[in-house]
Amino acid sequence: MKPYKMSGYKPRLNLYRMDPKVTTAPHAEQTEQFFTIDHANTLVPFLEETFLKIRLMQLMVQKNLNIIKHKGVGHLGIKDIKELNHLSAELDEEAVDAVSSLQVLLEEIQTRVKAVAKVGCQIDNLDQGRISWPSKHMDARIQLLWSLGDTVINRWRYPEDKEKHYPIHMLEAQLL
């Protein structure tokens, strides 16, 4: 297995080597990609920026939902937004603008979620900004963990036990 290389970035231990078994042909059967700690850490700035933008958009979504609710539409869920297009003739200009803004915001959030998935991350909790990556340690499948606010990957877990997290230094200690 060849080490994962980035210009100017050197892995610390064999644990940080990537298993590059990913096919890129469209509609081809893909094998699972396993991330190293170093590779996952390179994605942290992108994830941090993406989740901060998603949080801001979520606040804007809530603001627009409140405008629509105050205009007498009543209880409104995200699934009902498309149905609001049919009501727009009955709504005032502010509510129509809020409906249009909601549609744009929700589409943008969806685009950003897809961008996160495209780099190989799994979103564990969108609201809390929690991400996991498939990885391997000594032939065991594990998941590397990151949460919004973390500067690096500092936790991991076994995929079958999502509740129990371990500090990343435990992996390094097992290699020494």
N, C-alpha and C positions, 0 to 999 in steps of 0.2 A: 504494500500500500504506500503510495507516495504522499508526502506531507502536503497539507494545504498551505499555499504560499501567497503572501501579499507583499507588494513592494515595501520594503522597510519594516516589515512586521515579522517577528520571529517567535514561533511557538516555544513555550517553556518546557513541556514534557510530552512524551508520546500520547498522553491523554488528549492532547490538543491537536490531534491529526484527524483529518476529515475523511470519511468514507465516501468517495465521489461516485456513487452508483445511481446517477440520475440520467434518465434519457430525456432528450429535449425535442424529439420529433413529435409533431402534433398528433394527438389521439393514440400515441404509442403507450403501451403499458409501462407505467413508471415504477421503478423500484424505490423503496423508501430512502430518503436522504437523511443522513445522520450528521448533526452539527457538532463541531468542537466548541469548547468554551471560547476560544479566541474568535472563531468565526461568528458565533452568536454575539459576542461583545462588540463586533464591528457594526452590528445592526442596531445597537442601543440608541445612538443619536437619532436615527431615522424613526425608531419606535417612539421615542420620547416626544419628538416634534409632532408625529402623527397623532398620538393620544392626547396631547395638549390641544391640538386643533379640533379633535373630535369632541373633547369636553366643552370647548367654547361653542361649537356648533350645537351640542346638546342643550346648553343654556339658552341659545337662540331659539331652538325648537320649542323649549318649554315656554319661553316668552310669547312666541307666536300662538302656541296652543292656548295660553291664558287669554290672549286677545280674542281669539275665536270663541272661547267659552263665555267670556263676558259679553259677547254680542248675542247671546241667547241660543247658541247651538246646543248647549247642554254638555253632557258627558261625551268626550271625544277621545278616541284612542288613535294610535298611529295607523291602524288598519282602516280607519274611517276617512283618512285624508283624501283618497281618490274619490270617495263618495261626496266629499265636499264640493267637488267641481260641479256637481249637479245642483247644489244649493247656492252657488255663487251669485245667481241672479237675485236671490232673496237677501243676500248679505250686503252690508255697506262697503264702501271702498277700502276702509282700513282692514276689515275682515277678509276681503278678497286678496289684498296685498299679503296678509298673514298666511293665507292658504298657499299662495304662489311661493312665498318664502319657505314655507314648510316643505313643499315639494322639492325645491332646489337644495335645501339643507339635507334632507333625507337622502337624496341621490348622492350628494357629496360625501356624506358619512358612509354610505354603502361603497362608494369608490375607494375610500381610504381603508375600509375593512378588507376589501378585495386586494388592495396593494400590500397589506400586512400578510395576508394569506399567501400571496404570490411569492414572497421571499422565503416561504417555508415555515413560518411561525403558525402556531395555533393560538387563537385568542381564547383564553380560559374565562376571562371576565372583562367585558368591554368597559363597563362603568368604572371598574377599579384599575383598568390598564394592566391586566395580568396576561402574560405570554408564556408559552412553553415551546421547546424545541425537542424533537427526537434526537437522542444521542445514544452512544454506547460506552460502557466502561467494563473492561475485562470481559467482553462478549455478553454482558447483560444489558438489556434495553433500559435506558433511563430517560428522564426528561429534564432538560435544563430550564430553570425558571427565572423570570424577570418580572418586576412590577414597576409601574410608573413611580419615579422617585429614586429607584436604584441606579447607581452609576455604572455598575457592571453586573454580570451574572454572579450571584452569590449563593444560590440554592439549587437543589435538585431533588427529584423524587423518582420512585418507581412508578411506571404508568398504571399499574393495578392498584396503587395506594395513593390516591390524589390528595389525601388529607395530611399525610406525614411528609414533611420536608426536611432535608438534611443540608447542613452547610457545605459549600463547595470544597472547603479544605479537607473534608473527609475523603474525597476522591483522590486528591493529591497525596494524602498521607498513606493511602493504600498502595500507591506506586513506589514509595520509598523503601 
